[in-house]
Amino acid sequence: MSDDSISEQLSKTNEVLAEWAARSASDSEQLIERFERMGYAVRGKSEDEIAEVLKKPPTQPAQA
């Protein structure tokens, strides 16, 4: 398996996980709060917007 293939698979997996997490977060204030503490600005966003945010690195430092 080439590095490109592994990289592609990892990217696809991350996208699937971001979309799953966004669906879960849209129904869970606790999950929204957890993502916010991790540095992801997701509060007040739609499911699709949350998925896009989660596909990128956090924009804020993580909080304890």
N, CA, C, O and CB atoms as a CASP TS submission, in Angstrom:
PFRMAT TS
TARGET T0000
AUTHOR 0000-0000-0000
METHOD Language model
MODEL 1
PARENT N/A
ATOM      1  N   MET     1       0.853  -1.179   0.000  1.00  0.00           N
ATOM      2  CA  MET     1       0.000   0.000   0.000  1.00  0.00           C
ATOM      3  C   MET     1       0.896   1.239   0.000  1.00  0.00           C
ATOM      4  O   MET     1       1.785   1.363   0.842  1.00  0.00           O
ATOM      5  CB  MET     1      -0.969   0.000   1.231  1.00  0.00           C
ATOM      6  N   SER     2       0.667   2.135  -0.925  1.00  0.00           N
ATOM      7  CA  SER     2       1.507   3.325  -1.035  1.00  0.00           C
ATOM      8  C   SER     2       1.112   4.368   0.005  1.00  0.00           C
ATOM      9  O   SER     2       0.018   4.326   0.567  1.00  0.00           O
ATOM     10  CB  SER     2       1.410   3.922  -2.444  1.00  0.00           C
ATOM     11  N   ASP     3       2.029   5.305   0.247  1.00  0.00           N
ATOM     12  CA  ASP     3       1.745   6.398   1.179  1.00  0.00           C
ATOM     13  C   ASP     3       0.566   7.229   0.702  1.00  0.00           C
ATOM     14  O   ASP     3      -0.236   7.693   1.513  1.00  0.00           O
ATOM     15  CB  ASP     3       2.976   7.289   1.352  1.00  0.00           C
ATOM     16  N   ASP     4       0.451   7.425  -0.638  1.00  0.00           N
ATOM     17  CA  ASP     4      -0.678   8.183  -1.186  1.00  0.00           C
ATOM     18  C   ASP     4      -1.992   7.482  -0.879  1.00  0.00           C
ATOM     19  O   ASP     4      -2.981   8.124  -0.529  1.00  0.00           O
ATOM     20  CB  ASP     4      -0.521   8.371  -2.706  1.00  0.00           C
ATOM     21  N   SER     5      -1.995   6.172  -1.012  1.00  0.00           N
ATOM     22  CA  SER     5      -3.201   5.396  -0.747  1.00  0.00           C
ATOM     23  C   SER     5      -3.587   5.493   0.732  1.00  0.00           C
ATOM     24  O   SER     5      -4.760   5.673   1.059  1.00  0.00           O
ATOM     25  CB  SER     5      -2.993   3.924  -1.152  1.00  0.00           C
ATOM     26  N   ILE     6      -2.619   5.376   1.603  1.00  0.00           N
ATOM     27  CA  ILE     6      -2.873   5.497   3.039  1.00  0.00           C
ATOM     28  C   ILE     6      -3.372   6.898   3.359  1.00  0.00           C
ATOM     29  O   ILE     6      -4.318   7.062   4.129  1.00  0.00           O
ATOM     30  CB  ILE     6      -1.599   5.178   3.854  1.00  0.00           C
ATOM     31  N   SER     7      -2.748   7.896   2.780  1.00  0.00           N
ATOM     32  CA  SER     7      -3.161   9.282   3.006  1.00  0.00           C
ATOM     33  C   SER     7      -4.589   9.520   2.525  1.00  0.00           C
ATOM     34  O   SER     7      -5.376  10.183   3.200  1.00  0.00           O
ATOM     35  CB  SER     7      -2.204  10.244   2.298  1.00  0.00           C
ATOM     36  N   GLU     8      -4.917   8.975   1.357  1.00  0.00           N
ATOM     37  CA  GLU     8      -6.281   9.108   0.830  1.00  0.00           C
ATOM     38  C   GLU     8      -7.282   8.429   1.746  1.00  0.00           C
ATOM     39  O   GLU     8      -8.341   8.987   2.034  1.00  0.00           O
ATOM     40  CB  GLU     8      -6.376   8.515  -0.583  1.00  0.00           C
ATOM     41  N   GLN     9      -6.958   7.232   2.204  1.00  0.00           N
ATOM     42  CA  GLN     9      -7.859   6.506   3.097  1.00  0.00           C
ATOM     43  C   GLN     9      -8.060   7.261   4.405  1.00  0.00           C
ATOM     44  O   GLN     9      -9.179   7.340   4.912  1.00  0.00           O
ATOM     45  CB  GLN     9      -7.315   5.104   3.379  1.00  0.00           C
ATOM     46  N   LEU    10      -6.993   7.811   4.945  1.00  0.00           N
ATOM     47  CA  LEU    10      -7.086   8.574   6.184  1.00  0.00           C
ATOM     48  C   LEU    10      -7.960   9.807   5.993  1.00  0.00           C
ATOM     49  O   LEU    10      -8.786  10.128   6.847  1.00  0.00           O
ATOM     50  CB  LEU    10      -5.692   8.983   6.670  1.00  0.00           C
ATOM     51  N   SER    11      -7.776  10.491   4.880  1.00  0.00           N
ATOM     52  CA  SER    11      -8.585  11.670   4.583  1.00  0.00           C
ATOM     53  C   SER    11     -10.065  11.315   4.467  1.00  0.00           C
ATOM     54  O   SER    11     -10.919  12.015   5.010  1.00  0.00           O
ATOM     55  CB  SER    11      -8.104  12.330   3.292  1.00  0.00           C
ATOM     56  N   LYS    12     -10.364  10.235   3.765  1.00  0.00           N
ATOM     57  CA  LYS    12     -11.760   9.800   3.614  1.00  0.00           C
ATOM     58  C   LYS    12     -12.355   9.397   4.960  1.00  0.00           C
ATOM     59  O   LYS    12     -13.506   9.714   5.258  1.00  0.00           O
ATOM     60  CB  LYS    12     -11.855   8.625   2.625  1.00  0.00           C
ATOM     61  N   THR    13     -11.567   8.699   5.763  1.00  0.00           N
ATOM     62  CA  THR    13     -12.037   8.290   7.086  1.00  0.00           C
ATOM     63  C   THR    13     -12.325   9.506   7.952  1.00  0.00           C
ATOM     64  O   THR    13     -13.339   9.544   8.649  1.00  0.00           O
ATOM     65  CB  THR    13     -11.004   7.384   7.770  1.00  0.00           C
ATOM     66  N   ASN    14     -11.448  10.498   7.915  1.00  0.00           N
ATOM     67  CA  ASN    14     -11.661  11.721   8.690  1.00  0.00           C
ATOM     68  C   ASN    14     -12.932  12.434   8.253  1.00  0.00           C
ATOM     69  O   ASN    14     -13.663  12.956   9.093  1.00  0.00           O
ATOM     70  CB  ASN    14     -10.460  12.660   8.549  1.00  0.00           C
ATOM     71  N   GLU    15     -13.206  12.464   6.959  1.00  0.00           N
ATOM     72  CA  GLU    15     -14.429  13.097   6.459  1.00  0.00           C
ATOM     73  C   GLU    15     -15.669  12.370   6.957  1.00  0.00           C
ATOM     74  O   GLU    15     -16.634  13.000   7.391  1.00  0.00           O
ATOM     75  CB  GLU    15     -14.424  13.134   4.929  1.00  0.00           C
ATOM     76  N   VAL    16     -15.640  11.046   6.895  1.00  0.00           N
ATOM     77  CA  VAL    16     -16.783  10.251   7.368  1.00  0.00           C
ATOM     78  C   VAL    16     -16.998  10.477   8.863  1.00  0.00           C
ATOM     79  O   VAL    16     -18.133  10.644   9.310  1.00  0.00           O
ATOM     80  CB  VAL    16     -16.560   8.740   7.079  1.00  0.00           C
ATOM     81  N   LEU    17     -15.917  10.482   9.632  1.00  0.00           N
ATOM     82  CA  LEU    17     -16.039  10.703  11.074  1.00  0.00           C
ATOM     83  C   LEU    17     -16.556  12.104  11.389  1.00  0.00           C
ATOM     84  O   LEU    17     -17.356  12.273  12.309  1.00  0.00           O
ATOM     85  CB  LEU    17     -14.693  10.482  11.755  1.00  0.00           C
ATOM     86  N   ALA    18     -16.109  13.106  10.638  1.00  0.00           N
ATOM     87  CA  ALA    18     -16.590  14.478  10.854  1.00  0.00           C
ATOM     88  C   ALA    18     -18.086  14.567  10.592  1.00  0.00           C
ATOM     89  O   ALA    18     -18.812  15.219  11.343  1.00  0.00           O
ATOM     90  CB  ALA    18     -15.834  15.470   9.948  1.00  0.00           C
ATOM     91  N   GLU    19     -18.546  13.923   9.541  1.00  0.00           N
ATOM     92  CA  GLU    19     -19.974  13.952   9.220  1.00  0.00           C
ATOM     93  C   GLU    19     -20.787  13.213  10.275  1.00  0.00           C
ATOM     94  O   GLU    19     -21.862  13.671  10.664  1.00  0.00           O
ATOM     95  CB  GLU    19     -20.225  13.338   7.837  1.00  0.00           C
ATOM     96  N   TRP    20     -20.283  12.073  10.740  1.00  0.00           N
ATOM     97  CA  TRP    20     -20.973  11.330  11.795  1.00  0.00           C
ATOM     98  C   TRP    20     -21.030  12.160  13.081  1.00  0.00           C
ATOM     99  O   TRP    20     -22.075  12.248  13.725  1.00  0.00           O
ATOM    100  CB  TRP    20     -20.267   9.976  12.057  1.00  0.00           C
ATOM    101  N   ALA    21     -19.905  12.761  13.442  1.00  0.00           N
ATOM    102  CA  ALA    21     -19.858  13.573  14.661  1.00  0.00           C
ATOM    103  C   ALA    21     -20.797  14.767  14.558  1.00  0.00           C
ATOM    104  O   ALA    21     -21.429  15.142  15.546  1.00  0.00           O
ATOM    105  CB  ALA    21     -18.426  14.053  14.932  1.00  0.00           C
ATOM    106  N   ALA    22     -20.895  15.363  13.384  1.00  0.00           N
ATOM    107  CA  ALA    22     -21.794  16.506  13.193  1.00  0.00           C
ATOM    108  C   ALA    22     -23.244  16.086  13.383  1.00  0.00           C
ATOM    109  O   ALA    22     -24.019  16.809  14.009  1.00  0.00           O
ATOM    110  CB  ALA    22     -21.601  17.120  11.796  1.00  0.00           C
ATOM    111  N   ARG    23     -23.619  14.933  12.853  1.00  0.00           N
ATOM    112  CA  ARG    23     -24.994  14.435  13.049  1.00  0.00           C
ATOM    113  C   ARG    23     -25.264  14.198  14.528  1.00  0.00           C
ATOM    114  O   ARG    23     -26.336  14.533  15.032  1.00  0.00           O
ATOM    115  CB  ARG    23     -25.226  13.125  12.250  1.00  0.00           C
ATOM    116  N   SER    24     -24.293  13.625  15.216  1.00  0.00           N
ATOM    117  CA  SER    24     -24.446  13.361  16.646  1.00  0.00           C
ATOM    118  C   SER    24     -24.514  14.661  17.441  1.00  0.00           C
ATOM    119  O   SER    24     -25.312  14.785  18.371  1.00  0.00           O
ATOM    120  CB  SER    24     -23.290  12.495  17.155  1.00  0.00           C
ATOM    121  N   ALA    25     -23.679  15.624  17.076  1.00  0.00           N
ATOM    122  CA  ALA    25     -23.622  16.891  17.809  1.00  0.00           C
ATOM    123  C   ALA    25     -24.881  17.719  17.625  1.00  0.00           C
ATOM    124  O   ALA    25     -25.259  18.473  18.522  1.00  0.00           O
ATOM    125  CB  ALA    25     -22.419  17.695  17.368  1.00  0.00           C
ATOM    126  N   SER    26     -25.532  17.593  16.488  1.00  0.00           N
ATOM    127  CA  SER    26     -26.717  18.415  16.245  1.00  0.00           C
ATOM    128  C   SER    26     -27.834  18.102  17.239  1.00  0.00           C
ATOM    129  O   SER    26     -28.749  18.906  17.412  1.00  0.00           O
ATOM    130  CB  SER    26     -27.219  18.206  14.818  1.00  0.00           C
ATOM    131  N   ASP    27     -27.766  16.939  17.895  1.00  0.00           N
ATOM    132  CA  ASP    27     -28.764  16.543  18.896  1.00  0.00           C
ATOM    133  C   ASP    27     -28.224  16.551  20.326  1.00  0.00           C
ATOM    134  O   ASP    27     -28.939  16.167  21.252  1.00  0.00           O
ATOM    135  CB  ASP    27     -29.289  15.169  18.572  1.00  0.00           C
ATOM    136  N   SER    28     -26.987  16.977  20.519  1.00  0.00           N
ATOM    137  CA  SER    28     -26.366  16.830  21.836  1.00  0.00           C
ATOM    138  C   SER    28     -25.634  18.100  22.266  1.00  0.00           C
ATOM    139  O   SER    28     -24.572  18.429  21.738  1.00  0.00           O
ATOM    140  CB  SER    28     -25.397  15.655  21.830  1.00  0.00           C
ATOM    141  N   GLU    29     -26.215  18.799  23.225  1.00  0.00           N
ATOM    142  CA  GLU    29     -25.552  19.992  23.767  1.00  0.00           C
ATOM    143  C   GLU    29     -24.231  19.613  24.432  1.00  0.00           C
ATOM    144  O   GLU    29     -23.273  20.385  24.387  1.00  0.00           O
ATOM    145  CB  GLU    29     -26.472  20.715  24.780  1.00  0.00           C
ATOM    146  N   GLN    30     -24.169  18.431  25.051  1.00  0.00           N
ATOM    147  CA  GLN    30     -22.924  17.985  25.684  1.00  0.00           C
ATOM    148  C   GLN    30     -21.812  17.811  24.655  1.00  0.00           C
ATOM    149  O   GLN    30     -20.666  18.176  24.917  1.00  0.00           O
ATOM    150  CB  GLN    30     -23.150  16.670  26.436  1.00  0.00           C
ATOM    151  N   LEU    31     -22.134  17.264  23.504  1.00  0.00           N
ATOM    152  CA  LEU    31     -21.129  17.071  22.464  1.00  0.00           C
ATOM    153  C   LEU    31     -20.699  18.413  21.871  1.00  0.00           C
ATOM    154  O   LEU    31     -19.520  18.623  21.589  1.00  0.00           O
ATOM    155  CB  LEU    31     -21.670  16.149  21.359  1.00  0.00           C
ATOM    156  N   ILE    32     -21.657  19.312  21.685  1.00  0.00           N
ATOM    157  CA  ILE    32     -21.310  20.669  21.229  1.00  0.00           C
ATOM    158  C   ILE    32     -20.331  21.298  22.215  1.00  0.00           C
ATOM    159  O   ILE    32     -19.319  21.870  21.811  1.00  0.00           O
ATOM    160  CB  ILE    32     -22.589  21.560  21.084  1.00  0.00           C
ATOM    161  N   GLU    33     -20.629  21.192  23.498  1.00  0.00           N
ATOM    162  CA  GLU    33     -19.759  21.757  24.534  1.00  0.00           C
ATOM    163  C   GLU    33     -18.376  21.120  24.483  1.00  0.00           C
ATOM    164  O   GLU    33     -17.369  21.814  24.623  1.00  0.00           O
ATOM    165  CB  GLU    33     -20.381  21.561  25.929  1.00  0.00           C
ATOM    166  N   ARG    34     -18.318  19.815  24.285  1.00  0.00           N
ATOM    167  CA  ARG    34     -17.028  19.120  24.213  1.00  0.00           C
ATOM    168  C   ARG    34     -16.212  19.611  23.017  1.00  0.00           C
ATOM    169  O   ARG    34     -15.018  19.876  23.155  1.00  0.00           O
ATOM    170  CB  ARG    34     -17.242  17.595  24.120  1.00  0.00           C
ATOM    171  N   PHE    35     -16.841  19.737  21.845  1.00  0.00           N
ATOM    172  CA  PHE    35     -16.131  20.247  20.667  1.00  0.00           C
ATOM    173  C   PHE    35     -15.646  21.672  20.900  1.00  0.00           C
ATOM    174  O   PHE    35     -14.533  22.024  20.509  1.00  0.00           O
ATOM    175  CB  PHE    35     -17.036  20.195  19.427  1.00  0.00           C
ATOM    176  N   GLU    36     -16.478  22.491  21.536  1.00  0.00           N
ATOM    177  CA  GLU    36     -16.076  23.867  21.841  1.00  0.00           C
ATOM    178  C   GLU    36     -14.838  23.867  22.739  1.00  0.00           C
ATOM    179  O   GLU    36     -13.905  24.635  22.506  1.00  0.00           O
ATOM    180  CB  GLU    36     -17.237  24.639  22.521  1.00  0.00           C
ATOM    181  N   ARG    37     -14.824  23.005  23.771  1.00  0.00           N
ATOM    182  CA  ARG    37     -13.660  22.928  24.666  1.00  0.00           C
ATOM    183  C   ARG    37     -12.424  22.421  23.931  1.00  0.00           C
ATOM    184  O   ARG    37     -11.299  22.748  24.309  1.00  0.00           O
ATOM    185  CB  ARG    37     -13.965  22.015  25.861  1.00  0.00           C
ATOM    186  N   MET    38     -12.626  21.622  22.880  1.00  0.00           N
ATOM    187  CA  MET    38     -11.505  21.106  22.085  1.00  0.00           C
ATOM    188  C   MET    38     -10.975  22.155  21.105  1.00  0.00           C
ATOM    189  O   MET    38      -9.946  21.940  20.464  1.00  0.00           O
ATOM    190  CB  MET    38     -11.934  19.852  21.320  1.00  0.00           C
ATOM    191  N   GLY    39     -11.675  23.291  20.986  1.00  0.00           N
ATOM    192  CA  GLY    39     -11.208  24.359  20.118  1.00  0.00           C
ATOM    193  C   GLY    39     -11.946  24.486  18.801  1.00  0.00           C
ATOM    194  O   GLY    39     -11.545  25.268  17.939  1.00  0.00           O
ATOM    195  N   TYR    40     -13.024  23.724  18.630  1.00  0.00           N
ATOM    196  CA  TYR    40     -13.831  23.794  17.406  1.00  0.00           C
ATOM    197  C   TYR    40     -15.021  24.725  17.630  1.00  0.00           C
ATOM    198  O   TYR    40     -15.811  24.506  18.549  1.00  0.00           O
ATOM    199  CB  TYR    40     -14.318  22.376  16.978  1.00  0.00           C
ATOM    200  N   ALA    41     -15.155  25.749  16.809  1.00  0.00           N
ATOM    201  CA  ALA    41     -16.263  26.707  16.926  1.00  0.00           C
ATOM    202  C   ALA    41     -17.489  26.146  16.211  1.00  0.00           C
ATOM    203  O   ALA    41     -17.692  26.392  15.022  1.00  0.00           O
ATOM    204  CB  ALA    41     -15.869  28.099  16.333  1.00  0.00           C
ATOM    205  N   VAL    42     -18.309  25.383  16.953  1.00  0.00           N
ATOM    206  CA  VAL    42     -19.455  24.715  16.347  1.00  0.00           C
ATOM    207  C   VAL    42     -20.802  25.205  16.877  1.00  0.00           C
ATOM    208  O   VAL    42     -21.840  24.923  16.278  1.00  0.00           O
ATOM    209  CB  VAL    42     -19.344  23.241  16.567  1.00  0.00           C
ATOM    210  N   ARG    43     -20.797  25.925  17.979  1.00  0.00           N
ATOM    211  CA  ARG    43     -22.059  26.362  18.589  1.00  0.00           C
ATOM    212  C   ARG    43     -22.860  27.235  17.626  1.00  0.00           C
ATOM    213  O   ARG    43     -22.324  28.160  17.016  1.00  0.00           O
ATOM    214  CB  ARG    43     -21.788  27.130  19.895  1.00  0.00           C
ATOM    215  N   GLY    44     -24.152  26.927  17.500  1.00  0.00           N
ATOM    216  CA  GLY    44     -25.044  27.711  16.659  1.00  0.00           C
ATOM    217  C   GLY    44     -24.964  27.382  15.175  1.00  0.00           C
ATOM    218  O   GLY    44     -25.602  28.047  14.357  1.00  0.00           O
ATOM    219  N   LYS    45     -24.195  26.375  14.824  1.00  0.00           N
ATOM    220  CA  LYS    45     -24.039  26.016  13.413  1.00  0.00           C
ATOM    221  C   LYS    45     -24.962  24.850  13.042  1.00  0.00           C
ATOM    222  O   LYS    45     -25.381  24.071  13.899  1.00  0.00           O
ATOM    223  CB  LYS    45     -22.571  25.649  13.111  1.00  0.00           C
ATOM    224  N   SER    46     -25.264  24.753  11.756  1.00  0.00           N
ATOM    225  CA  SER    46     -26.072  23.638  11.252  1.00  0.00           C
ATOM    226  C   SER    46     -25.220  22.370  11.216  1.00  0.00           C
ATOM    227  O   SER    46     -24.001  22.426  11.380  1.00  0.00           O
ATOM    228  CB  SER    46     -26.642  23.958   9.834  1.00  0.00           C
ATOM    229  N   GLU    47     -25.862  21.246  11.004  1.00  0.00           N
ATOM    230  CA  GLU    47     -25.154  19.967  10.905  1.00  0.00           C
ATOM    231  C   GLU    47     -24.085  20.009   9.812  1.00  0.00           C
ATOM    232  O   GLU    47     -22.963  19.549  10.028  1.00  0.00           O
ATOM    233  CB  GLU    47     -26.148  18.827  10.625  1.00  0.00           C
ATOM    234  N   ASP    48     -24.420  20.554   8.649  1.00  0.00           N
ATOM    235  CA  ASP    48     -23.448  20.642   7.547  1.00  0.00           C
ATOM    236  C   ASP    48     -22.287  21.561   7.907  1.00  0.00           C
ATOM    237  O   ASP    48     -21.137  21.269   7.578  1.00  0.00           O
ATOM    238  CB  ASP    48     -24.132  21.145   6.265  1.00  0.00           C
ATOM    239  N   GLU    49     -22.582  22.670   8.580  1.00  0.00           N
ATOM    240  CA  GLU    49     -21.522  23.600   8.984  1.00  0.00           C
ATOM    241  C   GLU    49     -20.611  22.957  10.026  1.00  0.00           C
ATOM    242  O   GLU    49     -19.394  23.134   9.980  1.00  0.00           O
ATOM    243  CB  GLU    49     -22.128  24.906   9.541  1.00  0.00           C
ATOM    244  N   ILE    50     -21.193  22.212  10.965  1.00  0.00           N
ATOM    245  CA  ILE    50     -20.386  21.522  11.976  1.00  0.00           C
ATOM    246  C   ILE    50     -19.452  20.521  11.300  1.00  0.00           C
ATOM    247  O   ILE    50     -18.278  20.428  11.658  1.00  0.00           O
ATOM    248  CB  ILE    50     -21.294  20.802  13.011  1.00  0.00           C
ATOM    249  N   ALA    51     -19.960  19.782  10.337  1.00  0.00           N
ATOM    250  CA  ALA    51     -19.124  18.809   9.624  1.00  0.00           C
ATOM    251  C   ALA    51     -17.933  19.497   8.969  1.00  0.00           C
ATOM    252  O   ALA    51     -16.813  18.990   9.037  1.00  0.00           O
ATOM    253  CB  ALA    51     -19.952  18.059   8.562  1.00  0.00           C
ATOM    254  N   GLU    52     -18.158  20.638   8.339  1.00  0.00           N
ATOM    255  CA  GLU    52     -17.056  21.361   7.691  1.00  0.00           C
ATOM    256  C   GLU    52     -16.037  21.843   8.716  1.00  0.00           C
ATOM    257  O   GLU    52     -14.833  21.777   8.470  1.00  0.00           O
ATOM    258  CB  GLU    52     -17.595  22.554   6.887  1.00  0.00           C
ATOM    259  N   VAL    53     -16.509  22.329   9.867  1.00  0.00           N
ATOM    260  CA  VAL    53     -15.603  22.784  10.927  1.00  0.00           C
ATOM    261  C   VAL    53     -14.746  21.618  11.414  1.00  0.00           C
ATOM    262  O   VAL    53     -13.541  21.771  11.617  1.00  0.00           O
ATOM    263  CB  VAL    53     -16.401  23.400  12.108  1.00  0.00           C
ATOM    264  N   LEU    54     -15.367  20.456  11.600  1.00  0.00           N
ATOM    265  CA  LEU    54     -14.655  19.300  12.148  1.00  0.00           C
ATOM    266  C   LEU    54     -13.675  18.667  11.161  1.00  0.00           C
ATOM    267  O   LEU    54     -12.831  17.866  11.561  1.00  0.00           O
ATOM    268  CB  LEU    54     -15.646  18.263  12.596  1.00  0.00           C
ATOM    269  N   LYS    55     -13.776  19.011   9.899  1.00  0.00           N
ATOM    270  CA  LYS    55     -12.845  18.478   8.893  1.00  0.00           C
ATOM    271  C   LYS    55     -11.525  19.233   8.896  1.00  0.00           C
ATOM    272  O   LYS    55     -10.582  18.850   8.202  1.00  0.00           O
ATOM    273  CB  LYS    55     -13.472  18.541   7.500  1.00  0.00           C
ATOM    274  N   LYS    56     -11.458  20.310   9.679  1.00  0.00           N
ATOM    275  CA  LYS    56     -10.253  21.148   9.739  1.00  0.00           C
ATOM    276  C   LYS    56      -9.705  21.145  11.161  1.00  0.00           C
ATOM    277  O   LYS    56     -10.403  20.744  12.092  1.00  0.00           O
ATOM    278  CB  LYS    56     -10.559  22.604   9.274  1.00  0.00           C
ATOM    279  N   PRO    57      -8.469  21.587  11.337  1.00  0.00           N
ATOM    280  CA  PRO    57      -7.918  21.673  12.695  1.00  0.00           C
ATOM    281  C   PRO    57      -8.705  22.686  13.536  1.00  0.00           C
ATOM    282  O   PRO    57      -9.331  23.593  12.989  1.00  0.00           O
ATOM    283  CB  PRO    57      -6.421  22.067  12.646  1.00  0.00           C
ATOM    284  N   PRO    58      -8.671  22.529  14.867  1.00  0.00           N
ATOM    285  CA  PRO    58      -9.352  23.491  15.736  1.00  0.00           C
ATOM    286  C   PRO    58      -8.816  24.904  15.517  1.00  0.00           C
ATOM    287  O   PRO    58      -7.646  25.096  15.186  1.00  0.00           O
ATOM    288  CB  PRO    58      -9.190  23.088  17.208  1.00  0.00           C
ATOM    289  N   THR    59      -9.692  25.885  15.708  1.00  0.00           N
ATOM    290  CA  THR    59      -9.289  27.281  15.514  1.00  0.00           C
ATOM    291  C   THR    59      -8.935  27.973  16.823  1.00  0.00           C
ATOM    292  O   THR    59      -8.395  29.079  16.814  1.00  0.00           O
ATOM    293  CB  THR    59     -10.394  28.047  14.820  1.00  0.00           C
ATOM    294  N   GLN    60      -9.233  27.336  17.941  1.00  0.00           N
ATOM    295  CA  GLN    60      -8.938  27.891  19.263  1.00  0.00           C
ATOM    296  C   GLN    60      -8.127  26.866  20.054  1.00  0.00           C
ATOM    297  O   GLN    60      -8.174  25.673  19.753  1.00  0.00           O
ATOM    298  CB  GLN    60     -10.256  28.272  20.025  1.00  0.00           C
ATOM    299  N   PRO    61      -7.387  27.322  21.056  1.00  0.00           N
ATOM    300  CA  PRO    61      -6.690  26.351  21.902  1.00  0.00           C
ATOM    301  C   PRO    61      -7.691  25.543  22.727  1.00  0.00           C
ATOM    302  O   PRO    61      -8.755  26.043  23.092  1.00  0.00           O
ATOM    303  CB  PRO    61      -5.684  27.065  22.831  1.00  0.00           C
ATOM    304  N   ALA    62      -7.344  24.310  23.012  1.00  0.00           N
ATOM    305  CA  ALA    62      -8.206  23.451  23.830  1.00  0.00           C
ATOM    306  C   ALA    62      -8.256  23.981  25.257  1.00  0.00           C
ATOM    307  O   ALA    62      -7.298  24.572  25.755  1.00  0.00           O
ATOM    308  CB  ALA    62      -7.703  21.984  23.815  1.00  0.00           C
ATOM    309  N   GLN    63      -9.401  23.755  25.901  1.00  0.00           N
ATOM    310  CA  GLN    63      -9.592  24.158  27.295  1.00  0.00           C
ATOM    311  C   GLN    63      -9.759  22.917  28.150  1.00  0.00           C
ATOM    312  O   GLN    63     -10.240  21.887  27.679  1.00  0.00           O
ATOM    313  CB  GLN    63     -10.819  25.096  27.448  1.00  0.00           C
ATOM    314  N   ALA    64      -9.364  23.019  29.392  1.00  0.00           N
ATOM    315  CA  ALA    64      -9.478  21.877  30.320  1.00  0.00           C
ATOM    316  C   ALA    64     -10.894  21.643  30.759  1.00  0.00           C
ATOM    317  O   ALA    64     -11.156  20.725  31.535  1.00  0.00           O
ATOM    318  CB  ALA    64      -8.612  22.090  31.538  1.00  0.00           C
TER
END
